[in-house]
Amino acid sequence: MSHDTLRRPSRVRAAEPGPAARATGRRHWTRRPNPLAGVGSVVWLAVVIVPIYAMLSSSLTHQDKALGKNALMPPTDPTFDNYDTVLHNGFGHLLLNTAIVAAAVVAIVVVLCVPLSYVAVRSRTFWSGAAFRLFLLGVAIPAQAVVVPLYLMIAKLNLYDSLLAIILPTAAFAMPVSVLILTGTLRDISEEMYEAMALDGASTTRMLFQLVVPMAKGGISTVVIYAALQAWNGLLFPLIFTQSDGPRVLTLGLFNYVSQFGVNIPALLASVVLSGIPIFAVYLVARRALVGGLMGVGGK
């Protein structure tokens, strides 16, 4: 074997880019400057952070100093008396009612919307398509437009001033968007998987629980978070369909700090902070599933 033949492999290896060169190329790509995106990120961060900071700062201020204080200035004499006032003013009862409403709404939406979306995706009949279009029509109907008929229905069913009067309408108005999200997720399941289970002798129910539900975890997580947010932040239905303190939820509990002679602003903001912590924690845990599920709304 000649001397040139022995050197040929080294020349071939030298022609290939090394790890350092490839890493340098990647660093150059990721570090490409984008001033517009940077400025936009800073502006958006300020839009989000400044109101939260002002709310936290004001919630730590004494009531007699709240109106004369600049909301962007830190409190000179911070106090947790406002949080103590909220916690000893029925906050636990309000939180429990809100949690019950949110859990019930999520259960109703998931139990009903998963089979409905499965039928809308797999069935080719006229009635399944009509039902799906009917649900899409519900996206365009605001709750304020039908609040009077809903009030009459709730009264005739003897559900007025109860948690069911909040749960049922909230779940109904959360279902159209939930069906839209889930149908987009289920369309991403390949036809070959359905055919493989059908050849294995699987029934429709078995396909639903052993194929659709495991493959649609992202969309189901998105629906859970969306329905929980709708129930947690809802004000219209609790305001119209309840009256006594028994079924009162957190959004109505804010009125406890509004009297005939003024508003206890620090206690009100402290209540807002405490009521936002649970749903914010849920969002932090499941934010990836929420974004991933929303990206699949369009389907294939």
C-alpha atoms as a printed R data frame, in Angstrom:
    type eleno elety resid chain resno       x      y      z
1   ATOM     1    CA   MET     A     1   0.000  0.000  0.000
2   ATOM     2    CA   SER     A     2   1.485  3.348 -1.058
3   ATOM     3    CA   HIS     A     3   2.163  6.355  1.122
4   ATOM     4    CA   ASP     A     4  -0.546  8.389 -0.718
5   ATOM     5    CA   THR     A     5  -3.165  5.736 -0.021
6   ATOM     6    CA   LEU     A     6  -2.438  5.872  3.682
7   ATOM     7    CA   ARG     A     7  -2.890  9.658  3.751
8   ATOM     8    CA   ARG     A     8  -6.168  9.737  1.816
9   ATOM     9    CA   PRO     A     9  -8.526  9.040  4.785
10  ATOM    10    CA   SER     A    10  -6.983 11.863  6.784
11  ATOM    11    CA   ARG     A    11  -7.623 14.264  3.884
12  ATOM    12    CA   VAL     A    12 -11.271 13.156  3.787
13  ATOM    13    CA   ARG     A    13 -11.671 13.730  7.521
14  ATOM    14    CA   ALA     A    14 -10.042 17.120  7.245
15  ATOM    15    CA   ALA     A    15 -12.592 18.179  4.649
16  ATOM    16    CA   GLU     A    16 -15.461 17.569  7.077
17  ATOM    17    CA   PRO     A    17 -16.376 20.429  9.466
18  ATOM    18    CA   GLY     A    18 -15.383 19.666 13.020
19  ATOM    19    CA   PRO     A    19 -17.570 19.945 16.108
20  ATOM    20    CA   ALA     A    20 -16.163 23.388 16.909
21  ATOM    21    CA   ALA     A    21 -17.048 24.704 13.464
22  ATOM    22    CA   ARG     A    22 -20.558 23.277 13.648
23  ATOM    23    CA   ALA     A    23 -21.072 24.714 17.137
24  ATOM    24    CA   THR     A    24 -19.780 28.079 15.944
25  ATOM    25    CA   GLY     A    25 -22.302 28.030 13.111
26  ATOM    26    CA   ARG     A    26 -25.152 27.294 15.499
27  ATOM    27    CA   ARG     A    27 -24.072 30.063 17.853
28  ATOM    28    CA   HIS     A    28 -23.953 32.495 14.982
29  ATOM    29    CA   TRP     A    29 -27.493 31.485 13.990
30  ATOM    30    CA   THR     A    30 -28.993 31.772 17.462
31  ATOM    31    CA   ARG     A    31 -27.265 35.073 18.214
32  ATOM    32    CA   ARG     A    32 -28.560 36.899 15.177
33  ATOM    33    CA   PRO     A    33 -29.703 40.287 16.537
34  ATOM    34    CA   ASN     A    34 -33.381 41.181 16.401
35  ATOM    35    CA   PRO     A    35 -33.811 44.648 17.948
36  ATOM    36    CA   LEU     A    36 -37.507 44.880 17.131
37  ATOM    37    CA   ALA     A    37 -38.297 41.638 18.956
38  ATOM    38    CA   GLY     A    38 -36.209 42.755 21.931
39  ATOM    39    CA   VAL     A    39 -38.015 46.088 22.209
40  ATOM    40    CA   GLY     A    40 -41.379 44.393 21.855
41  ATOM    41    CA   SER     A    41 -40.500 41.865 24.587
42  ATOM    42    CA   VAL     A    42 -39.485 44.641 26.976
43  ATOM    43    CA   VAL     A    43 -42.671 46.596 26.291
44  ATOM    44    CA   TRP     A    44 -44.843 43.524 26.775
45  ATOM    45    CA   LEU     A    45 -42.992 42.639 29.991
46  ATOM    46    CA   ALA     A    46 -43.673 46.143 31.315
47  ATOM    47    CA   VAL     A    47 -47.350 45.890 30.353
48  ATOM    48    CA   VAL     A    48 -47.630 42.650 32.345
49  ATOM    49    CA   ILE     A    49 -45.367 43.395 35.298
50  ATOM    50    CA   VAL     A    50 -46.324 46.995 36.137
51  ATOM    51    CA   PRO     A    51 -50.024 46.317 36.969
52  ATOM    52    CA   ILE     A    52 -49.073 43.246 39.030
53  ATOM    53    CA   TYR     A    53 -46.476 45.236 40.944
54  ATOM    54    CA   ALA     A    54 -48.937 48.081 41.550
55  ATOM    55    CA   MET     A    55 -51.541 45.608 42.824
56  ATOM    56    CA   LEU     A    56 -49.094 43.913 45.209
57  ATOM    57    CA   SER     A    57 -47.749 47.243 46.433
58  ATOM    58    CA   SER     A    58 -51.211 48.647 47.115
59  ATOM    59    CA   SER     A    59 -52.326 45.477 48.880
60  ATOM    60    CA   LEU     A    60 -49.535 46.019 51.435
61  ATOM    61    CA   THR     A    61 -50.551 49.626 52.141
62  ATOM    62    CA   HIS     A    62 -52.642 50.895 55.041
63  ATOM    63    CA   GLN     A    63 -56.186 51.825 54.074
64  ATOM    64    CA   ASP     A    64 -55.847 55.462 55.163
65  ATOM    65    CA   LYS     A    65 -52.799 55.910 52.933
66  ATOM    66    CA   ALA     A    66 -54.071 54.086 49.845
67  ATOM    67    CA   LEU     A    67 -55.685 57.020 48.032
68  ATOM    68    CA   GLY     A    68 -52.853 59.490 48.567
69  ATOM    69    CA   LYS     A    69 -50.087 57.046 47.619
70  ATOM    70    CA   ASN     A    70 -48.512 56.605 44.204
71  ATOM    71    CA   ALA     A    71 -49.327 53.052 43.162
72  ATOM    72    CA   LEU     A    72 -45.869 52.603 41.607
73  ATOM    73    CA   MET     A    73 -44.032 53.597 44.793
74  ATOM    74    CA   PRO     A    74 -43.237 50.841 47.308
75  ATOM    75    CA   PRO     A    75 -45.109 51.139 50.616
76  ATOM    76    CA   THR     A    76 -43.120 52.950 53.293
77  ATOM    77    CA   ASP     A    77 -44.784 50.972 56.091
78  ATOM    78    CA   PRO     A    78 -45.896 47.638 54.566
79  ATOM    79    CA   THR     A    79 -48.543 45.687 56.410
80  ATOM    80    CA   PHE     A    80 -50.266 42.322 56.033
81  ATOM    81    CA   ASP     A    81 -53.399 43.487 57.852
82  ATOM    82    CA   ASN     A    82 -55.307 43.590 54.565
83  ATOM    83    CA   TYR     A    83 -54.630 39.903 53.938
84  ATOM    84    CA   ASP     A    84 -55.627 39.121 57.512
85  ATOM    85    CA   THR     A    85 -58.889 41.024 56.927
86  ATOM    86    CA   VAL     A    86 -59.604 39.031 53.784
87  ATOM    87    CA   LEU     A    87 -58.823 35.653 55.356
88  ATOM    88    CA   HIS     A    88 -61.105 36.392 58.323
89  ATOM    89    CA   ASN     A    89 -63.962 37.709 56.190
90  ATOM    90    CA   GLY     A    90 -65.258 34.450 54.694
91  ATOM    91    CA   PHE     A    91 -62.519 33.970 52.102
92  ATOM    92    CA   GLY     A    92 -62.350 30.225 52.781
93  ATOM    93    CA   HIS     A    93 -66.070 29.821 52.054
94  ATOM    94    CA   LEU     A    94 -65.733 31.785 48.811
95  ATOM    95    CA   LEU     A    95 -62.699 29.764 47.777
96  ATOM    96    CA   LEU     A    96 -64.471 26.460 48.471
97  ATOM    97    CA   ASN     A    97 -67.533 27.457 46.423
98  ATOM    98    CA   THR     A    98 -65.350 28.592 43.536
99  ATOM    99    CA   ALA     A    99 -63.347 25.362 43.621
100 ATOM   100    CA   ILE     A   100 -66.562 23.308 43.564
101 ATOM   101    CA   VAL     A   101 -67.888 25.280 40.604
102 ATOM   102    CA   ALA     A   102 -64.601 24.977 38.699
103 ATOM   103    CA   ALA     A   103 -64.279 21.227 39.347
104 ATOM   104    CA   ALA     A   104 -67.896 20.560 38.332
105 ATOM   105    CA   VAL     A   105 -67.585 22.633 35.154
106 ATOM   106    CA   VAL     A   106 -64.373 20.860 34.167
107 ATOM   107    CA   ALA     A   107 -65.936 17.437 34.787
108 ATOM   108    CA   ILE     A   108 -69.039 18.224 32.712
109 ATOM   109    CA   VAL     A   109 -67.053 19.713 29.838
110 ATOM   110    CA   VAL     A   110 -64.542 16.855 29.626
111 ATOM   111    CA   VAL     A   111 -67.113 14.061 29.982
112 ATOM   112    CA   LEU     A   112 -69.358 15.518 27.265
113 ATOM   113    CA   CYS     A   113 -66.910 17.148 24.862
114 ATOM   114    CA   VAL     A   114 -64.501 14.227 24.383
115 ATOM   115    CA   PRO     A   115 -67.190 11.847 22.983
116 ATOM   116    CA   LEU     A   116 -68.806 14.693 21.007
117 ATOM   117    CA   SER     A   117 -65.492 15.582 19.389
118 ATOM   118    CA   TYR     A   118 -64.788 11.921 18.665
119 ATOM   119    CA   VAL     A   119 -68.109 11.543 16.876
120 ATOM   120    CA   ALA     A   120 -67.572 14.798 14.960
121 ATOM   121    CA   VAL     A   121 -64.185 13.590 13.708
122 ATOM   122    CA   ARG     A   122 -64.967  9.924 12.990
123 ATOM   123    CA   SER     A   123 -68.586 10.032 11.851
124 ATOM   124    CA   ARG     A   124 -69.453 11.055  8.293
125 ATOM   125    CA   THR     A   125 -73.206 11.374  8.766
126 ATOM   126    CA   PHE     A   126 -75.224 14.506  8.188
127 ATOM   127    CA   TRP     A   127 -76.342 14.715 11.803
128 ATOM   128    CA   SER     A   128 -72.829 14.609 13.229
129 ATOM   129    CA   GLY     A   129 -71.761 17.421 10.910
130 ATOM   130    CA   ALA     A   130 -74.857 19.449 11.794
131 ATOM   131    CA   ALA     A   131 -74.208 18.976 15.511
132 ATOM   132    CA   PHE     A   132 -70.618 20.121 15.091
133 ATOM   133    CA   ARG     A   133 -71.682 23.237 13.180
134 ATOM   134    CA   LEU     A   134 -74.243 23.947 15.894
135 ATOM   135    CA   PHE     A   135 -71.494 23.900 18.491
136 ATOM   136    CA   LEU     A   136 -69.404 26.237 16.351
137 ATOM   137    CA   LEU     A   137 -72.379 28.601 16.221
138 ATOM   138    CA   GLY     A   138 -72.289 28.712 20.007
139 ATOM   139    CA   VAL     A   139 -68.860 30.359 19.863
140 ATOM   140    CA   ALA     A   140 -70.449 33.460 18.310
141 ATOM   141    CA   ILE     A   141 -73.256 33.798 20.885
142 ATOM   142    CA   PRO     A   142 -72.312 35.973 23.888
143 ATOM   143    CA   ALA     A   143 -73.705 35.047 27.271
144 ATOM   144    CA   GLN     A   144 -75.138 38.543 27.744
145 ATOM   145    CA   ALA     A   145 -77.465 38.020 24.766
146 ATOM   146    CA   VAL     A   146 -79.261 35.060 26.353
147 ATOM   147    CA   VAL     A   147 -79.109 35.928 30.033
148 ATOM   148    CA   VAL     A   148 -82.872 36.639 30.265
149 ATOM   149    CA   PRO     A   149 -83.985 33.258 28.805
150 ATOM   150    CA   LEU     A   150 -81.403 31.571 31.014
151 ATOM   151    CA   TYR     A   151 -82.779 33.343 34.059
152 ATOM   152    CA   LEU     A   152 -86.301 32.112 33.249
153 ATOM   153    CA   MET     A   153 -85.054 28.549 32.749
154 ATOM   154    CA   ILE     A   154 -83.103 28.585 36.003
155 ATOM   155    CA   ALA     A   155 -86.139 29.920 37.877
156 ATOM   156    CA   LYS     A   156 -88.504 27.306 36.403
157 ATOM   157    CA   LEU     A   157 -86.074 24.509 37.320
158 ATOM   158    CA   ASN     A   158 -85.935 25.812 40.916
159 ATOM   159    CA   LEU     A   159 -82.166 26.195 40.665
160 ATOM   160    CA   TYR     A   160 -82.007 29.907 41.433
161 ATOM   161    CA   ASP     A   161 -79.565 30.907 44.185
162 ATOM   162    CA   SER     A   162 -77.639 27.636 44.066
163 ATOM   163    CA   LEU     A   163 -74.261 26.501 42.791
164 ATOM   164    CA   LEU     A   164 -75.968 24.554 39.995
165 ATOM   165    CA   ALA     A   165 -77.299 27.835 38.660
166 ATOM   166    CA   ILE     A   166 -73.664 28.841 38.095
167 ATOM   167    CA   ILE     A   167 -72.267 25.469 37.044
168 ATOM   168    CA   LEU     A   168 -74.680 24.543 34.252
169 ATOM   169    CA   PRO     A   169 -74.587 27.792 32.202
170 ATOM   170    CA   THR     A   170 -70.832 28.123 32.654
171 ATOM   171    CA   ALA     A   171 -70.270 24.585 31.368
172 ATOM   172    CA   ALA     A   172 -72.643 25.161 28.452
173 ATOM   173    CA   PHE     A   173 -70.787 28.259 27.284
174 ATOM   174    CA   ALA     A   174 -67.398 26.569 27.699
175 ATOM   175    CA   MET     A   175 -68.363 23.597 25.524
176 ATOM   176    CA   PRO     A   176 -68.238 25.193 22.018
177 ATOM   177    CA   VAL     A   177 -64.614 26.274 22.299
178 ATOM   178    CA   SER     A   178 -63.749 22.984 24.013
179 ATOM   179    CA   VAL     A   179 -65.239 20.960 21.149
180 ATOM   180    CA   LEU     A   180 -63.322 23.102 18.663
181 ATOM   181    CA   ILE     A   181 -60.036 22.443 20.487
182 ATOM   182    CA   LEU     A   182 -60.637 18.719 20.851
183 ATOM   183    CA   THR     A   183 -61.681 18.163 17.237
184 ATOM   184    CA   GLY     A   184 -58.457 19.805 16.102
185 ATOM   185    CA   THR     A   185 -56.508 17.506 18.410
186 ATOM   186    CA   LEU     A   186 -58.335 14.327 17.354
187 ATOM   187    CA   ARG     A   187 -57.812 15.065 13.660
188 ATOM   188    CA   ASP     A   188 -54.078 14.736 14.268
189 ATOM   189    CA   ILE     A   189 -54.506 11.041 15.159
190 ATOM   190    CA   SER     A   190 -53.582  9.084 12.052
191 ATOM   191    CA   GLU     A   191 -56.146  6.965 10.248
192 ATOM   192    CA   GLU     A   192 -53.785  3.976 10.400
193 ATOM   193    CA   MET     A   193 -54.155  3.791 14.177
194 ATOM   194    CA   TYR     A   194 -57.936  3.596 13.927
195 ATOM   195    CA   GLU     A   195 -57.665  0.941 11.217
196 ATOM   196    CA   ALA     A   196 -55.210 -1.109 13.281
197 ATOM   197    CA   MET     A   197 -57.546 -1.154 16.258
198 ATOM   198    CA   ALA     A   198 -60.519 -1.956 14.032
199 ATOM   199    CA   LEU     A   199 -58.654 -4.944 12.558
200 ATOM   200    CA   ASP     A   200 -57.898 -6.030 16.113
201 ATOM   201    CA   GLY     A   201 -61.634 -6.155 16.754
202 ATOM   202    CA   ALA     A   202 -61.845 -3.024 18.929
203 ATOM   203    CA   SER     A   203 -65.256 -1.478 19.429
204 ATOM   204    CA   THR     A   204 -65.992  2.241 19.222
205 ATOM   205    CA   THR     A   205 -65.946  2.556 23.004
206 ATOM   206    CA   ARG     A   206 -62.618  0.765 23.245
207 ATOM   207    CA   MET     A   207 -61.124  3.058 20.588
208 ATOM   208    CA   LEU     A   208 -62.335  6.056 22.548
209 ATOM   209    CA   PHE     A   209 -60.761  5.049 25.859
210 ATOM   210    CA   GLN     A   210 -57.648  3.177 24.664
211 ATOM   211    CA   LEU     A   211 -56.665  5.295 21.660
212 ATOM   212    CA   VAL     A   212 -58.362  8.690 21.608
213 ATOM   213    CA   VAL     A   213 -58.047  9.652 25.273
214 ATOM   214    CA   PRO     A   214 -54.326  8.754 25.608
215 ATOM   215    CA   MET     A   215 -53.452 10.401 22.284
216 ATOM   216    CA   ALA     A   216 -55.448 13.564 23.071
217 ATOM   217    CA   LYS     A   217 -53.952 14.345 26.476
218 ATOM   218    CA   GLY     A   218 -52.660 17.702 25.246
219 ATOM   219    CA   GLY     A   219 -56.048 18.816 23.968
220 ATOM   220    CA   ILE     A   220 -57.838 17.520 27.072
221 ATOM   221    CA   SER     A   221 -55.373 19.423 29.290
222 ATOM   222    CA   THR     A   222 -56.093 22.566 27.305
223 ATOM   223    CA   VAL     A   223 -59.827 22.095 27.731
224 ATOM   224    CA   VAL     A   224 -59.410 21.510 31.462
225 ATOM   225    CA   ILE     A   225 -57.485 24.758 31.905
226 ATOM   226    CA   TYR     A   226 -59.846 26.725 29.678
227 ATOM   227    CA   ALA     A   227 -62.974 25.494 31.455
228 ATOM   228    CA   ALA     A   228 -61.407 26.081 34.877
229 ATOM   229    CA   LEU     A   229 -60.514 29.648 33.917
230 ATOM   230    CA   GLN     A   230 -64.032 30.297 32.673
231 ATOM   231    CA   ALA     A   231 -65.504 29.033 35.940
232 ATOM   232    CA   TRP     A   232 -62.957 30.698 38.207
233 ATOM   233    CA   ASN     A   233 -63.208 34.162 36.639
234 ATOM   234    CA   GLY     A   234 -66.921 34.134 35.817
235 ATOM   235    CA   LEU     A   235 -68.954 37.054 37.155
236 ATOM   236    CA   LEU     A   236 -72.124 37.323 35.059
237 ATOM   237    CA   PHE     A   237 -73.810 34.057 36.052
238 ATOM   238    CA   PRO     A   238 -73.024 34.312 39.798
239 ATOM   239    CA   LEU     A   239 -74.232 37.914 39.769
240 ATOM   240    CA   ILE     A   240 -77.535 37.169 38.008
241 ATOM   241    CA   PHE     A   241 -78.396 33.688 39.275
242 ATOM   242    CA   THR     A   242 -77.433 33.942 42.965
243 ATOM   243    CA   GLN     A   243 -78.510 36.247 45.755
244 ATOM   244    CA   SER     A   244 -77.592 34.954 49.223
245 ATOM   245    CA   ASP     A   245 -74.185 34.421 50.789
246 ATOM   246    CA   GLY     A   246 -74.428 30.617 50.613
247 ATOM   247    CA   PRO     A   247 -73.532 30.108 46.917
248 ATOM   248    CA   ARG     A   248 -71.364 33.231 46.673
249 ATOM   249    CA   VAL     A   249 -68.056 32.789 44.814
250 ATOM   250    CA   LEU     A   250 -64.804 34.736 44.759
251 ATOM   251    CA   THR     A   251 -65.759 37.179 42.029
252 ATOM   252    CA   LEU     A   252 -68.829 38.228 44.010
253 ATOM   253    CA   GLY     A   253 -66.868 38.246 47.250
254 ATOM   254    CA   LEU     A   254 -65.019 41.310 46.027
255 ATOM   255    CA   PHE     A   255 -68.191 43.291 46.711
256 ATOM   256    CA   ASN     A   256 -67.616 42.680 50.430
257 ATOM   257    CA   TYR     A   257 -65.084 45.504 50.343
258 ATOM   258    CA   VAL     A   258 -67.413 47.980 48.623
259 ATOM   259    CA   SER     A   259 -69.666 49.856 51.050
260 ATOM   260    CA   GLN     A   260 -72.022 52.816 50.900
261 ATOM   261    CA   PHE     A   261 -69.279 55.190 51.975
262 ATOM   262    CA   GLY     A   262 -66.268 53.960 50.015
263 ATOM   263    CA   VAL     A   263 -64.069 51.104 48.917
264 ATOM   264    CA   ASN     A   264 -61.419 49.337 50.969
265 ATOM   265    CA   ILE     A   265 -58.935 49.355 48.109
266 ATOM   266    CA   PRO     A   266 -56.027 47.529 49.836
267 ATOM   267    CA   ALA     A   267 -58.301 44.723 51.073
268 ATOM   268    CA   LEU     A   268 -59.927 44.498 47.654
269 ATOM   269    CA   LEU     A   269 -56.546 44.115 45.960
270 ATOM   270    CA   ALA     A   270 -55.409 41.620 48.602
271 ATOM   271    CA   SER     A   271 -58.483 39.538 47.812
272 ATOM   272    CA   VAL     A   272 -57.655 39.692 44.110
273 ATOM   273    CA   VAL     A   273 -54.099 38.517 44.815
274 ATOM   274    CA   LEU     A   274 -55.233 35.590 46.965
275 ATOM   275    CA   SER     A   275 -57.940 34.527 44.510
276 ATOM   276    CA   GLY     A   276 -55.492 34.548 41.603
277 ATOM   277    CA   ILE     A   277 -52.852 32.358 43.234
278 ATOM   278    CA   PRO     A   278 -54.600 28.947 42.774
279 ATOM   279    CA   ILE     A   279 -55.472 29.370 39.099
280 ATOM   280    CA   PHE     A   280 -52.052 30.888 38.395
281 ATOM   281    CA   ALA     A   281 -50.414 27.829 39.962
282 ATOM   282    CA   VAL     A   282 -52.520 25.543 37.752
283 ATOM   283    CA   TYR     A   283 -51.461 27.542 34.691
284 ATOM   284    CA   LEU     A   284 -47.762 27.289 35.588
285 ATOM   285    CA   VAL     A   285 -48.030 23.515 35.919
286 ATOM   286    CA   ALA     A   286 -49.941 22.956 32.656
287 ATOM   287    CA   ARG     A   287 -48.864 25.867 30.453
288 ATOM   288    CA   ARG     A   288 -47.012 23.609 27.986
289 ATOM   289    CA   ALA     A   289 -50.104 21.467 27.457
290 ATOM   290    CA   LEU     A   290 -52.213 24.610 27.048
291 ATOM   291    CA   VAL     A   291 -50.007 26.077 24.321
292 ATOM   292    CA   GLY     A   292 -49.592 22.717 22.589
293 ATOM   293    CA   GLY     A   293 -53.321 22.073 22.573
294 ATOM   294    CA   LEU     A   294 -54.152 25.507 21.189
295 ATOM   295    CA   MET     A   295 -51.635 25.003 18.377
296 ATOM   296    CA   GLY     A   296 -53.596 21.939 17.284
297 ATOM   297    CA   VAL     A   297 -56.952 23.705 16.978
298 ATOM   298    CA   GLY     A   298 -56.757 23.924 13.211
299 ATOM   299    CA   GLY     A   299 -56.203 20.224 12.743
300 ATOM   300    CA   LYS     A   300 -54.887 18.745  9.515
